[in-house]
Amino acid sequence: MVVGIEDTAIAMGSGSVEVLATPRIVAWVEAASVAALAGALEGGSTSVGIRIDLAHKAPAPVGAEVTAAATVKEVEGSAITFEVTAFAAGVELANGEHTRVIVDEARFGSAS
C-alpha cells in the first residue's frame, strides 16, 4: 500500500501529525491476515477478528510504500493467531499479534 493523505493520523482523527495512522496499520495487517487465509477456509466459512496487540514503532510519511504481512503463529480450535508486521523502506513500522476466529458466514451474518 502507499500512504495517502487519507491514511494519516490527522485524517483518521488519531493524532495531529501527517504520518501513517495506527488505525490504518491495524486495518492493513488485519487485511493481510484475511489474505493469508484465502483459499484455506471451507465453503461457507469466513473469519472475524477478535483481538489485536500491535506496537506502532516508527512513522511513515505520505507517499511511503508499506508492506503488511501476516504469518500463522498458532491454531487452537477455530481460533487462528497471526504474527503481523508492517514495513516501509526496510524499517519495521509495527509488529504484534492478531487473532481471528473461523465462523459460519450465514449464521454469523444473521446474528444481527
C-alpha positions as CSV (number, residue, x, y, z in Angstrom):
1,M,0.0,0.0,0.0
2,V,1.1,3.6,-0.4
3,V,0.4,6.0,2.4
4,G,-2.1,8.7,1.2
5,I,-3.4,11.8,3.0
6,E,-6.5,9.8,4.0
7,D,-4.2,7.3,5.8
8,T,-2.6,9.9,8.1
9,A,-3.2,10.4,11.8
10,I,-4.7,13.8,11.1
11,A,-7.2,12.4,8.6
12,M,-8.2,9.5,10.8
13,G,-8.5,11.6,14.0
14,S,-5.9,9.6,15.8
15,G,-3.2,12.3,16.1
16,S,-2.0,15.6,15.0
17,V,0.8,14.7,12.6
18,E,0.7,13.9,8.9
19,V,2.2,10.4,9.1
20,L,0.7,6.9,8.8
21,A,-2.0,6.4,11.4
22,T,-2.0,3.5,13.8
23,P,-5.6,2.6,12.9
24,R,-4.7,2.3,9.2
25,I,-1.8,0.0,10.1
26,V,-4.3,-2.1,12.1
27,A,-6.6,-2.3,9.1
28,W,-3.7,-3.3,6.8
29,V,-2.3,-6.1,9.0
30,E,-5.8,-7.3,9.5
31,A,-6.3,-7.4,5.8
32,A,-3.0,-9.3,5.5
33,S,-4.4,-11.9,7.9
34,V,-7.6,-12.3,5.9
35,A,-5.5,-12.7,2.7
36,A,-3.3,-15.3,4.4
37,L,-6.5,-17.4,4.9
38,A,-7.6,-17.0,1.3
39,G,-8.4,-20.4,-0.2
40,A,-7.8,-22.2,3.1
41,L,-11.3,-22.0,4.5
42,E,-14.2,-24.4,3.8
43,G,-17.0,-23.1,1.7
44,G,-19.5,-21.0,3.7
45,S,-16.8,-20.2,6.3
46,T,-15.2,-16.8,7.0
47,S,-13.1,-15.3,9.7
48,V,-13.7,-12.4,12.0
49,G,-11.1,-10.6,14.0
50,I,-11.4,-10.8,17.8
51,R,-8.1,-9.5,19.2
52,I,-5.1,-7.4,18.1
53,D,-2.0,-6.4,20.0
54,L,0.2,-4.0,17.9
55,A,3.2,-1.9,18.7
56,H,3.5,1.1,16.3
57,K,7.2,1.7,16.4
58,A,8.1,4.1,13.6
59,P,6.5,6.8,11.4
60,A,5.9,6.6,7.7
61,P,5.3,9.7,5.6
62,V,2.7,10.3,2.9
63,G,4.0,8.5,-0.2
64,A,5.8,5.7,1.6
65,E,5.2,2.2,0.3
66,V,4.1,-0.1,3.1
67,T,4.1,-3.8,3.2
68,A,1.8,-5.6,5.7
69,A,2.4,-9.2,6.4
70,A,0.7,-12.0,8.5
71,T,2.1,-15.4,9.3
72,V,0.2,-18.1,11.2
73,K,1.6,-18.5,14.7
74,E,-0.9,-20.8,16.3
75,V,-4.2,-22.6,15.6
76,E,-6.3,-23.6,18.5
77,G,-9.8,-24.9,17.6
78,S,-11.4,-22.3,15.4
79,A,-9.0,-19.5,16.6
80,I,-6.0,-18.6,14.4
81,T,-3.3,-16.3,15.8
82,F,-1.0,-14.5,13.4
83,E,2.3,-12.7,13.8
84,V,1.8,-9.4,12.0
85,T,4.3,-6.8,10.8
86,A,4.3,-3.6,8.7
87,F,7.5,-2.4,6.9
88,A,8.4,0.6,4.8
89,A,11.8,1.1,3.1
90,G,13.3,-1.7,5.2
91,V,12.2,-0.2,8.5
92,E,9.8,-2.1,10.7
93,L,6.9,0.2,11.4
94,A,4.8,-2.1,13.6
95,N,4.6,-5.6,14.9
96,G,2.3,-7.7,17.0
97,E,-0.3,-10.4,17.0
98,H,-3.8,-10.7,15.6
99,T,-6.4,-13.4,16.3
100,R,-9.2,-14.4,14.1
101,V,-12.0,-17.0,14.6
102,I,-13.5,-19.1,11.8
103,V,-17.3,-18.8,11.7
104,D,-20.1,-20.0,9.6
105,E,-20.8,-17.0,7.3
106,A,-24.5,-17.4,7.0
107,R,-25.1,-18.0,10.7
108,F,-22.8,-15.1,11.7
109,G,-24.3,-12.7,9.3
110,S,-27.8,-13.5,10.6
111,A,-26.8,-12.7,14.2
112,S,-27.7,-9.1,13.9
